[in-house]
Amino acid sequence: MKTISREAECSLEIKRSRFIGRSFKCATADEALAIVKRIQETWRDATHHCWAYRVGTTGEQARYDNAGEPHGTAGPPILDALKNAGVTNALIVVTRYYGGTKLGAGGLVRAYGEAAKRALEASGLTELRQMKEIRAPLPYNLLSPLESYMAREGFEIAARDFGEHVVITLRVPSDREADFRSFYTALVGGKLAYIVLGERTG
């Protein structure tokens, strides 16, 4: 499975109707619905805000809404764009400003599907991996070597807390934790230990 690399926006115009596709990262259904609500409140002047999301390791949770468009003409093609791309943990909202000319059911399906597809293309895709979130303490003089290692391996540093030691919150792919453990143990000389806060899909 894949997810979007970044959130993006695109637009197209068909018979004076404007369709704006927006992609968002979301890990849960609640996150997706909160984003939908924000979009609805921000662009109240739009005719429709149609959407679909997929979340979960395999995209097992999915939902769509036609938002007042004829049945099956908006939400399903947006969801199909996500499915066809093998994308999960993502929401696409397609906002429509009606231009005065009806597009018909087929025209709407094509328009919403194309807007969703373009939003995904603009977002870029990345492989979805199981990630472990780790809190690792270390002396201040070892911060730079750890940061260099993280950058070289493409691991993510989420936070730095400065106290008696520096405590780094970081994320590494689950299948690379053993590599990180070996590096960390050697770096601190076995005098400190990190803790795994949890595992998530990212």
BAFI-3210 file (N, C-alpha, C; in Angstrom, 3 decimals, decimal comma, padded with zeros to 6 digits):
// residues 202
n [1|2|3|4|5|6|7|8|9|10|11|12|13|14|15|16|17|18|19|20|21|22|23|24|25|26|27|28|29|30|31|32|33|34|35|36|37|38|39|40|41|42|43|44|45|46|47|48|49|50|51|52|53|54|55|56|57|58|59|60|61|62|63|64|65|66|67|68|69|70|71|72|73|74|75|76|77|78|79|80|81|82|83|84|85|86|87|88|89|90|91|92|93|94|95|96|97|98|99|100|101|102|103|104|105|106|107|108|109|110|111|112|113|114|115|116|117|118|119|120|121|122|123|124|125|126|127|128|129|130|131|132|133|134|135|136|137|138|139|140|141|142|143|144|145|146|147|148|149|150|151|152|153|154|155|156|157|158|159|160|161|162|163|164|165|166|167|168|169|170|171|172|173|174|175|176|177|178|179|180|181|182|183|184|185|186|187|188|189|190|191|192|193|194|195|196|197|198|199|200|201|202]
n.u [000,831|000,251|000,742|-000,027|002,605|002,648|000,375|-001,881|-003,197|-005,400|-006,976|-009,715|-011,630|-014,820|-017,184|-017,765|-018,108|-016,249|-013,871|-012,226|-009,682|-008,512|-006,013|-005,420|-003,546|-004,404|-004,874|-006,923|-010,516|-011,878|-010,099|-010,212|-012,917|-012,975|-011,378|-012,939|-015,115|-013,843|-013,164|-015,721|-016,643|-014,823|-014,992|-017,719|-019,205|-019,143|-020,680|-020,791|-019,137|-017,574|-016,412|-013,970|-012,434|-009,722|-008,503|-006,222|-004,129|-004,424|-006,192|-008,673|-010,759|-013,130|-014,898|-017,365|-018,908|-021,510|-022,445|-024,781|-024,732|-025,935|-026,751|-023,976|-022,302|-020,186|-018,812|-018,132|-016,400|-014,257|-013,385|-012,673|-010,431|-008,581|-008,484|-007,607|-005,058|-003,919|-003,866|-003,828|-004,720|-005,463|-007,335|-009,528|-010,955|-013,240|-014,138|-016,860|-017,792|-020,636|-021,282|-023,501|-024,251|-025,514|-023,841|-024,529|-024,823|-022,661|-020,761|-020,285|-019,181|-016,781|-015,586|-015,293|-013,742|-011,456|-010,516|-009,872|-007,892|-005,912|-005,275|-004,070|-001,858|-000,482|000,174|002,048|003,328|004,136|005,666|003,865|004,716|005,313|005,946|008,076|007,793|010,091|011,679|014,657|017,265|020,274|023,672|024,580|026,805|026,629|024,599|024,934|026,277|024,178|022,129|023,291|023,455|020,704|019,823|021,317|020,291|017,692|015,772|013,262|013,291|011,222|010,954|012,832|013,915|015,243|017,073|018,501|019,707|019,712|016,673|015,496|012,773|011,891|011,272|011,405|011,493|009,770|011,058|013,636|014,442|016,267|018,692|018,880|018,997|021,479|023,249|022,631|023,157|025,915|026,704|026,064|027,488|026,246|025,215|022,833|019,295|016,752|013,186|010,336|007,632|005,395|003,734|003,019|001,304|002,945]
n.v [-001,196|002,350|005,808|009,344|011,641|014,313|016,982|018,341|020,481|020,928|022,097|022,141|023,183|022,727|023,242|025,728|025,070|024,820|022,653|021,718|019,864|018,492|017,036|015,193|014,148|011,538|009,535|008,268|007,667|009,637|011,794|012,337|013,115|015,388|017,089|017,334|018,728|021,126|022,059|022,438|024,515|026,507|027,095|028,074|029,080|027,364|025,054|022,262|019,936|017,223|013,981|011,421|008,853|006,664|004,601|002,853|-000,094|-001,611|-000,056|-000,669|000,631|002,657|005,373|007,434|010,483|011,894|014,429|015,858|015,767|013,885|010,440|008,328|009,755|011,319|010,845|007,970|007,896|009,405|007,839|005,586|006,556|006,667|003,931|002,738|003,745|002,481|003,651|004,601|005,928|008,539|011,376|012,718|015,665|017,045|020,048|021,789|024,461|025,489|026,059|026,686|025,076|021,916|018,811|016,192|012,707|011,039|012,973|014,189|012,065|011,693|014,209|014,506|012,244|012,821|015,167|014,155|012,311|014,008|015,455|013,461|012,881|015,295|015,177|013,155|009,891|007,575|004,654|002,834|002,182|000,195|001,868|002,472|004,350|006,000|006,842|008,213|008,676|010,624|011,775|015,264|015,672|013,655|014,164|015,299|013,190|011,302|012,652|012,932|010,257|009,600|011,282|010,271|007,692|008,220|008,370|009,670|012,500|013,455|015,063|017,028|017,047|018,942|018,410|017,037|015,079|014,969|014,166|012,334|012,071|009,796|008,266|005,135|002,741|-000,283|-002,660|-001,874|-001,425|-003,025|-002,341|000,336|-000,050|-001,338|000,678|002,735|001,551|001,125|003,778|005,011|003,456|001,369|002,371|003,686|003,359|003,061|003,609|002,058|003,711|003,078|001,624|002,453|002,989|004,499]
n.w [000,000|-000,441|000,480|000,492|-000,286|000,313|001,065|-001,313|-003,949|-006,703|-009,745|-012,091|-014,926|-016,222|-018,566|-017,407|-014,738|-011,809|-010,491|-007,621|-006,424|-003,449|-001,446|001,545|004,411|006,621|009,480|010,716|010,675|012,091|011,964|009,227|008,897|010,469|008,980|006,674|007,742|008,387|005,831|004,747|006,362|005,815|003,064|002,438|000,362|-001,752|-004,087|-003,779|-001,605|-002,125|-001,152|-000,260|001,661|002,626|005,126|007,333|007,455|005,108|003,789|004,706|005,968|004,624|003,136|001,568|000,273|-001,531|-001,248|-002,010|-004,786|-007,657|-007,015|-006,698|-008,421|-007,574|-004,956|-005,225|-007,645|-006,656|-004,524|-006,002|-007,328|-005,247|-004,574|-007,001|-007,167|-005,078|-002,546|000,888|004,173|003,553|002,448|000,061|-001,006|-003,162|-004,317|-005,669|-007,754|-009,114|-012,524|-014,036|-016,154|-016,670|-016,242|-016,535|-015,541|-016,381|-017,075|-014,614|-013,129|-014,542|-014,167|-011,337|-010,811|-012,326|-011,082|-008,562|-009,264|-010,300|-008,000|-006,463|-008,097|-007,902|-005,260|-004,955|-004,264|-001,653|-000,300|002,118|005,451|008,399|011,334|014,135|017,052|019,005|022,089|022,934|025,141|025,466|026,000|025,659|023,991|022,170|020,475|017,890|016,357|016,405|015,048|012,535|011,761|011,681|009,607|007,474|007,238|006,657|008,614|010,858|012,970|015,493|017,741|020,119|023,375|025,942|028,770|031,646|030,105|026,504|025,059|022,507|020,371|018,005|014,774|013,297|010,626|011,304|010,562|010,641|013,180|014,607|013,421|014,215|016,988|017,311|016,473|018,324|020,833|020,640|020,379|022,846|024,505|025,807|028,161|028,422|027,724|025,251|024,850|023,377|022,195|020,752|017,870|014,533|011,435|008,786]
ca.u [000,000|000,948|000,033|000,452|003,830|002,358|-000,964|-001,802|-004,442|-005,422|-008,309|-010,037|-012,903|-015,583|-018,442|-017,848|-018,058|-014,870|-013,662|-010,956|-009,349|-007,534|-005,641|-005,007|-003,112|-005,217|-004,604|-008,162|-011,753|-012,191|-009,262|-010,745|-014,179|-012,662|-010,882|-014,109|-015,869|-013,089|-013,319|-017,096|-016,774|-013,931|-015,491|-019,167|-019,832|-019,082|-021,929|-020,656|-017,847|-017,692|-015,162|-013,794|-011,181|-009,342|-007,525|-005,893|-002,955|-004,782|-007,299|-009,886|-011,832|-013,344|-016,210|-017,481|-020,138|-021,828|-022,677|-025,856|-024,683|-026,715|-026,212|-022,897|-021,583|-019,089|-018,037|-017,521|-015,202|-013,146|-012,886|-012,017|-009,095|-007,735|-008,303|-006,815|-003,663|-003,436|-003,544|-004,570|-004,402|-005,601|-008,664|-009,621|-012,174|-013,377|-015,080|-017,398|-018,539|-021,496|-021,147|-024,752|-024,542|-025,513|-022,864|-025,041|-024,191|-021,352|-019,860|-019,910|-018,261|-015,468|-015,022|-014,843|-012,657|-010,258|-010,018|-009,241|-006,662|-004,914|-004,834|-003,128|-000,626|000,232|000,618|003,141|003,024|005,246|005,292|003,413|005,513|005,095|006,972|008,134|008,148|011,078|012,280|016,036|018,090|021,709|024,403|024,564|027,904|026,329|023,446|025,322|026,438|022,872|021,413|023,925|023,015|019,287|019,713|021,913|019,410|016,353|014,855|012,650|013,326|009,954|011,075|014,039|013,660|016,539|017,089|019,793|020,146|018,825|015,790|015,031|011,650|012,184|010,504|012,186|010,701|009,807|012,033|014,988|014,719|017,489|019,825|018,975|019,417|022,922|023,935|022,401|023,868|027,336|026,899|026,014|028,308|025,406|024,920|021,456|018,385|015,589|011,918|009,434|006,354|004,308|003,934|001,940|001,529|003,330]
ca.v [000,000|003,633|006,969|010,544|012,205|015,670|017,442|019,126|021,029|021,138|022,526|022,080|023,822|022,015|023,948|026,818|024,576|024,678|021,535|021,866|018,640|018,677|015,787|015,379|012,970|011,231|008,179|007,697|008,210|010,880|012,852|012,657|013,833|016,721|017,880|017,624|019,788|022,370|022,494|022,931|025,788|027,496|027,482|027,944|029,538|026,312|024,333|020,918|019,430|015,764|013,455|009,997|008,551|005,298|004,546|001,498|-000,681|-002,038|000,767|-001,429|001,557|003,585|006,013|008,555|011,260|012,629|015,819|016,503|015,426|012,670|009,210|007,623|010,548|012,116|010,091|006,738|008,085|009,877|006,651|004,739|007,106|006,205|002,479|002,411|004,119|001,709|004,651|004,605|007,030|009,770|011,917|013,663|016,470|017,779|021,154|022,228|025,697|025,229|027,096|026,984|024,079|020,562|017,944|014,833|011,747|010,644|014,115|014,378|010,981|011,982|015,418|014,230|011,282|013,487|016,078|013,325|011,758|015,077|015,767|012,405|013,066|016,439|014,817|012,198|008,730|006,928|003,356|002,855|001,254|000,173|002,670|002,468|005,630|005,690|007,929|007,800|009,668|010,553|012,977|016,347|015,578|012,610|014,566|015,484|011,895|010,662|013,378|012,582|008,885|009,644|011,893|009,358|006,533|008,651|008,232|010,956|013,010|014,146|016,071|017,048|017,623|019,221|018,396|016,493|014,529|015,235|013,028|012,434|011,242|009,521|007,203|004,299|001,607|-001,414|-003,657|-001,330|-001,129|-003,729|-001,522|001,498|-000,524|-001,584|001,969|003,473|000,877|001,430|005,223|005,363|002,503|000,488|002,985|004,187|002,529|003,774|002,918|002,100|004,295|002,417|001,332|002,975|002,945|005,839]
ca.w [000,000|-000,495|000,983|-000,183|000,270|000,784|000,739|-002,545|-004,484|-008,152|-010,180|-013,508|-015,262|-017,242|-018,846|-016,435|-013,370|-011,337|-009,574|-006,903|-005,694|-002,368|-000,777|002,939|005,156|007,798|009,963|011,231|010,117|012,807|011,396|007,907|009,046|010,998|007,841|005,839|008,415|008,243|004,444|004,594|007,055|005,210|001,743|002,521|-000,873|-002,773|-004,329|-003,197|-001,129|-002,202|-000,591|000,038|002,353|002,964|006,210|007,755|006,812|003,750|003,323|005,008|006,327|003,520|003,132|000,634|000,365|-002,762|-000,827|-002,761|-006,210|-007,920|-006,429|-007,377|-009,429|-007,018|-003,966|-005,745|-008,481|-005,827|-003,821|-007,000|-007,586|-004,145|-004,693|-008,188|-006,896|-003,931|-001,523|002,142|005,085|002,782|002,162|-001,054|-001,065|-004,421|-004,158|-006,956|-007,916|-010,269|-013,539|-014,728|-017,175|-016,124|-016,907|-016,670|-014,637|-016,908|-016,985|-013,218|-012,757|-015,147|-013,570|-009,964|-010,890|-012,839|-010,043|-007,535|-009,832|-010,381|-006,635|-006,083|-008,869|-007,329|-003,908|-004,959|-003,426|-000,980|000,261|003,502|006,247|009,840|011,979|015,594|017,661|020,041|022,880|023,200|025,837|025,210|026,407|024,673|023,027|021,186|019,662|016,491|015,678|016,223|013,994|011,260|011,456|011,317|008,280|006,501|007,076|006,269|009,745|011,212|014,339|015,710|018,803|020,955|024,695|026,558|030,226|032,073|028,833|025,377|024,799|021,129|019,926|016,603|014,128|012,386|010,127|012,245|010,135|010,795|014,588|015,022|012,972|015,101|018,306|017,272|016,427|019,575|021,924|020,481|020,567|024,275|025,240|026,607|029,461|028,404|026,935|024,713|024,995|022,220|022,607|020,044|016,449|013,712|010,008|008,376]
c.u [000,869|000,114|000,601|001,705|003,581|000,923|-000,880|-003,190|-004,315|-006,828|-008,471|-011,402|-013,562|-016,931|-018,773|-018,012|-016,600|-014,808|-012,274|-010,721|-008,274|-007,268|-005,131|-004,530|-004,037|-004,973|-005,857|-009,362|-012,102|-011,371|-009,812|-012,007|-013,966|-012,156|-012,042|-014,904|-015,170|-013,220|-014,704|-017,272|-015,940|-014,461|-017,009|-019,871|-019,831|-020,435|-021,911|-019,237|-017,986|-016,357|-015,184|-012,477|-010,983|-008,313|-007,325|-004,744|-003,230|-005,908|-008,643|-011,051|-011,963|-014,763|-016,206|-018,797|-020,320|-022,175|-023,704|-025,813|-025,505|-025,990|-025,123|-022,054|-020,350|-018,225|-017,382|-016,334|-014,006|-012,525|-012,161|-010,607|-008,117|-007,438|-007,385|-005,337|-003,077|-003,076|-004,432|-004,063|-004,434|-007,073|-008,557|-010,980|-012,164|-014,498|-015,548|-018,108|-019,324|-021,459|-022,394|-025,141|-024,453|-024,579|-023,407|-024,255|-022,790|-020,334|-019,383|-018,917|-016,860|-014,805|-014,491|-013,684|-011,359|-009,660|-009,302|-007,909|-005,560|-004,388|-003,815|-001,798|000,204|000,802|001,877|002,821|004,290|004,766|004,928|004,181|005,082|006,267|006,909|008,551|008,946|011,487|013,650|016,810|019,560|022,373|024,437|025,637|027,667|025,153|023,809|025,546|025,103|022,101|021,983|023,499|021,568|019,105|020,219|020,977|017,993|015,314|014,392|012,831|012,077|010,062|012,408|013,681|014,996|016,405|018,458|020,486|019,274|017,974|015,167|013,832|011,827|011,324|011,411|011,269|010,863|010,873|013,475|015,329|016,004|018,728|020,006|019,480|020,933|023,697|023,832|023,194|025,367|027,616|026,957|026,815|027,515|024,965|023,494|020,604|017,234|014,329|011,101|008,078|005,171|004,661|002,740|002,292|001,845|004,144]
c.v [001,250|004,683|008,189|011,069|013,579|016,018|018,406|019,581|021,191|021,579|022,308|022,704|023,067|022,698|024,957|026,366|024,373|023,569|021,677|020,598|018,925|017,332|016,098|014,056|012,766|009,777|007,481|008,329|009,537|012,045|013,300|013,503|015,235|017,635|018,267|018,783|021,130|022,935|023,103|024,302|026,892|028,006|027,263|028,309|028,481|025,611|022,965|020,715|017,907|015,145|011,937|009,841|007,054|005,383|003,099|000,949|-001,095|-001,192|000,148|-000,560|002,600|004,140|007,137|009,277|012,032|014,091|016,547|016,296|014,144|011,415|008,583|008,435|011,264|011,318|008,844|006,958|008,631|008,691|005,720|005,231|006,664|004,711|002,118|002,736|003,317|002,580|004,480|005,743|008,373|010,096|012,815|014,349|017,199|018,786|021,610|023,566|025,563|026,396|027,377|025,993|022,686|019,672|016,546|013,884|011,356|011,757|014,366|013,312|011,271|013,176|015,157|013,242|011,931|014,438|015,296|012,771|012,809|015,459|014,735|012,568|014,214|016,119|013,970|011,071|008,141|005,611|003,496|001,801|001,299|000,889|002,514|003,848|005,353|006,960|007,462|008,916|009,522|011,829|014,010|016,174|014,495|012,958|014,662|014,150|011,181|011,328|013,049|011,187|008,884|010,213|010,953|008,183|006,914|008,446|009,629|011,285|013,854|015,255|015,923|017,719|017,760|019,318|017,953|015,804|015,123|013,984|013,245|011,516|011,048|008,381|006,464|003,192|000,413|-002,429|-003,147|-001,045|-001,800|-002,946|-000,312|001,086|-000,719|-000,274|002,686|002,867|001,164|002,900|005,584|004,392|001,596|001,077|003,523|003,251|003,386|002,967|003,069|002,585|003,599|002,205|001,865|002,822|004,357|005,832]
c.w [000,000|000,219|000,290|000,515|000,887|000,405|-000,445|-002,976|-005,990|-008,539|-011,670|-013,713|-016,409|-017,387|-017,749|-014,985|-012,989|-010,296|-008,951|-006,093|-004,659|-001,694|000,622|003,523|006,345|008,186|010,464|010,538|010,791|012,273|010,052|008,026|009,609|009,886|006,933|006,442|008,262|006,835|004,229|005,224|006,405|003,877|001,675|001,207|-001,970|-002,910|-003,673|-002,676|-001,072|-001,792|-000,470|000,780|002,431|004,074|006,628|006,943|005,374|003,164|003,633|005,467|005,227|003,577|002,111|000,856|-000,936|-002,491|-001,688|-004,262|-006,425|-007,445|-007,305|-008,329|-008,892|-006,052|-004,518|-006,683|-007,712|-005,087|-004,785|-007,308|-006,505|-004,273|-005,852|-008,000|-005,738|-002,753|-000,295|003,017|004,366|002,558|000,944|-000,986|-002,406|-004,245|-005,531|-006,810|-009,218|-011,247|-014,348|-015,804|-016,565|-016,934|-017,163|-015,781|-015,106|-016,804|-015,571|-012,760|-013,287|-014,463|-012,165|-009,950|-011,343|-011,798|-008,940|-008,025|-009,893|-009,004|-006,158|-006,817|-008,307|-005,954|-003,920|-003,992|-002,821|-000,386|001,733|004,288|007,702|010,498|013,493|016,081|018,914|020,774|023,346|023,905|025,440|025,697|025,273|023,602|021,971|020,286|018,179|015,762|015,440|015,085|012,618|010,817|010,978|009,903|007,199|006,208|006,648|007,354|010,179|012,690|014,534|016,750|019,517|022,265|025,424|028,079|030,683|030,897|027,726|025,197|023,420|020,925|018,430|016,086|013,150|011,859|011,062|011,868|010,206|012,258|015,058|014,608|013,882|016,479|018,358|017,291|017,769|020,736|021,856|020,782|022,044|025,138|026,153|027,932|029,563|027,556|026,423|024,996|023,713|022,712|021,952|018,592|015,679|012,248|009,534|007,109]
res [m|k|t|i|s|r|e|a|e|c|s|l|e|i|k|r|s|r|f|i|g|r|s|f|k|c|a|t|a|d|e|a|l|a|i|v|k|r|i|q|e|t|w|r|d|a|t|h|h|c|w|a|y|r|v|g|t|t|g|e|q|a|r|y|d|n|a|g|e|p|h|g|t|a|g|p|p|i|l|d|a|l|k|n|a|g|v|t|n|a|l|i|v|v|t|r|y|y|g|g|t|k|l|g|a|g|g|l|v|r|a|y|g|e|a|a|k|r|a|l|e|a|s|g|l|t|e|l|r|q|m|k|e|i|r|a|p|l|p|y|n|l|l|s|p|l|e|s|y|m|a|r|e|g|f|e|i|a|a|r|d|f|g|e|h|v|v|i|t|l|r|v|p|s|d|r|e|a|d|f|r|s|f|y|t|a|l|v|g|g|k|l|a|y|i|v|l|g|e|r|t|g]
***
